[in-house]
Amino acid sequence: MSLVNIQVASFIGSVSLILIGLVAILFIDNLIKKVLGMMFLTDGVNLFLVTLGFRLDVPGGAIVPIFTEAFYKAENASMGVAAREFADKAGFCLPYALVLTNIVIGAATTAVVLGLIIKMYQKHKSLNASEVLGEVIQRG
C-alpha cells in the first residue's frame, strides 16, 4: 500500500468518525450515547490533524517530523543547534501539538460532562435528553 493511499484512507476514516459523532450528537436521545458521539467527533478531528501533519512532499517520501536530515548530519552539534534545526525544518509539528492539546482538553471535558450526566440521572431518573428537557421546561 502506497503512502498516498494510507493518507487517503486516514482522511476517509477521519471524515467517517466525524460523521458518526455528528449523527450521535444530533439524532440519538440517550445522553451517554451523545457523549460517546462527542468522543467520536473529537477523535475524528484528531485523526484529521495528524493526517494533515503527515508529509508526502519531501524528496525521500514521508518523514517523521522530529527526525530531519539535520538530526543525522549534526553528529557533534550541541542540543541547541539541533533544536534550532528542528524548529526551522520541522515547522509542520503544529498539528501534533494541537492533537495533544485536544486530547487533554477532551478528556477533561468528557469527565465534567459525565459528572453532570450522573447528577442529572440522580435528579430526573432518566438518561433521555427529551425527558430531562421536558421536565426542566415544565418546571419553568
C-alpha positions as CSV (number, residue, x, y, z in Angstrom):
1,M,0.0,0.0,0.0
2,S,1.5,3.3,-1.0
3,L,1.8,6.3,1.3
4,V,-0.8,8.3,-0.7
5,N,-3.3,5.5,-0.2
6,I,-2.6,5.5,3.5
7,Q,-3.1,9.2,3.7
8,V,-6.4,9.0,1.7
9,A,-7.6,6.1,4.0
10,S,-6.8,8.3,7.0
11,F,-8.8,11.2,5.6
12,I,-11.7,8.9,4.9
13,G,-11.5,7.4,8.4
14,S,-11.4,10.9,10.0
15,V,-14.5,12.0,8.0
16,S,-16.3,8.8,8.9
17,L,-15.6,9.4,12.6
18,I,-16.7,13.0,12.4
19,L,-20.0,12.0,10.7
20,I,-20.7,9.2,13.2
21,G,-20.1,11.7,16.0
22,L,-22.4,14.3,14.5
23,V,-25.2,11.8,13.9
24,A,-24.9,10.6,17.5
25,I,-24.9,14.1,18.9
26,L,-27.8,15.3,16.8
27,F,-30.1,12.3,16.5
28,I,-29.6,10.0,19.5
29,D,-31.6,10.8,22.6
30,N,-29.5,9.0,25.2
31,L,-27.1,11.3,27.0
32,I,-24.3,8.7,27.4
33,K,-24.5,8.0,23.7
34,K,-24.3,11.7,22.9
35,V,-21.1,11.8,25.0
36,L,-19.7,8.8,23.0
37,G,-20.6,10.7,19.8
38,M,-18.7,13.7,21.1
39,M,-15.7,11.4,21.7
40,F,-16.0,10.0,18.1
41,L,-16.1,13.6,16.8
42,T,-13.0,14.7,18.7
43,D,-11.2,11.5,17.7
44,G,-12.1,12.2,14.0
45,V,-10.7,15.8,14.3
46,N,-7.6,14.5,15.9
47,L,-7.0,11.9,13.2
48,F,-7.6,14.6,10.6
49,L,-5.0,16.9,12.2
50,V,-2.5,14.0,12.4
51,T,-3.1,13.2,8.7
52,L,-2.5,16.8,7.8
53,G,0.8,16.7,9.6
54,F,2.0,13.6,7.6
55,R,4.3,15.0,4.9
56,L,4.5,13.4,1.5
57,D,6.1,16.3,-0.4
58,V,9.7,15.8,0.8
59,P,12.1,14.2,-1.7
60,G,12.6,11.0,0.3
61,G,8.9,10.3,0.9
62,A,7.1,10.6,4.2
63,I,9.1,11.6,7.2
64,V,8.6,11.7,10.9
65,P,8.7,15.4,11.9
66,I,11.4,15.2,14.6
67,F,13.9,13.2,12.6
68,T,15.1,15.5,9.9
69,E,18.3,15.4,7.8
70,A,19.8,17.9,10.3
71,F,19.4,15.2,13.0
72,Y,21.5,12.8,11.2
73,K,24.1,15.3,9.9
74,A,24.7,17.0,13.2
75,E,26.8,14.3,14.9
76,N,28.9,16.7,17.1
77,A,26.4,19.5,17.3
78,S,25.0,20.7,20.6
79,M,21.4,20.2,21.5
80,G,20.8,23.9,21.0
81,V,21.8,23.7,17.3
82,A,19.7,20.5,16.9
83,A,16.7,22.1,18.5
84,R,17.1,25.2,16.2
85,E,17.3,22.9,13.1
86,F,14.1,21.0,14.3
87,A,12.3,24.3,14.7
88,D,13.4,25.6,11.3
89,K,12.9,22.5,9.2
90,A,10.2,20.7,11.2
91,G,7.8,23.6,11.4
92,F,4.9,21.3,10.5
93,C,4.8,19.8,14.0
94,L,1.9,22.2,14.8
95,P,-0.8,19.6,14.1
96,Y,0.7,17.2,16.5
97,A,0.8,19.8,19.2
98,L,-2.8,20.7,18.6
99,V,-3.8,17.0,18.8
100,L,-2.0,16.6,22.1
101,T,-3.7,19.7,23.5
102,N,-7.1,18.5,22.1
103,I,-6.7,15.1,23.8
104,V,-6.1,16.7,27.2
105,I,-9.0,19.1,26.8
106,G,-11.2,16.4,25.5
107,A,-10.5,14.1,28.5
108,A,-11.3,16.9,31.0
109,T,-14.4,17.9,29.1
110,T,-15.7,14.3,28.9
111,A,-15.1,13.8,32.7
112,V,-17.1,17.0,33.5
113,V,-19.9,16.1,31.1
114,L,-20.2,12.6,32.5
115,G,-20.3,14.0,36.1
116,L,-23.1,16.3,35.0
117,I,-25.0,13.4,33.5
118,I,-24.7,11.4,36.7
119,K,-26.2,14.3,38.6
120,M,-29.0,14.7,36.0
121,Y,-29.7,11.0,36.3
122,Q,-29.9,11.2,40.1
123,K,-32.3,14.1,39.9
124,H,-34.5,13.1,36.9
125,K,-34.1,9.2,36.9
126,S,-33.7,9.3,33.2
127,L,-30.9,9.4,30.6
128,N,-33.2,10.6,27.7
129,A,-32.4,14.1,26.7
130,S,-36.0,14.8,25.7
131,E,-37.5,13.6,29.0
132,V,-35.0,15.6,31.1
133,L,-35.5,18.7,28.9
134,G,-39.3,18.3,29.1
135,E,-39.1,18.2,32.9
136,V,-37.0,21.3,33.0
137,I,-39.3,23.2,30.7
138,Q,-42.4,22.1,32.8
139,R,-40.8,23.4,36.0
140,G,-40.2,26.7,34.3
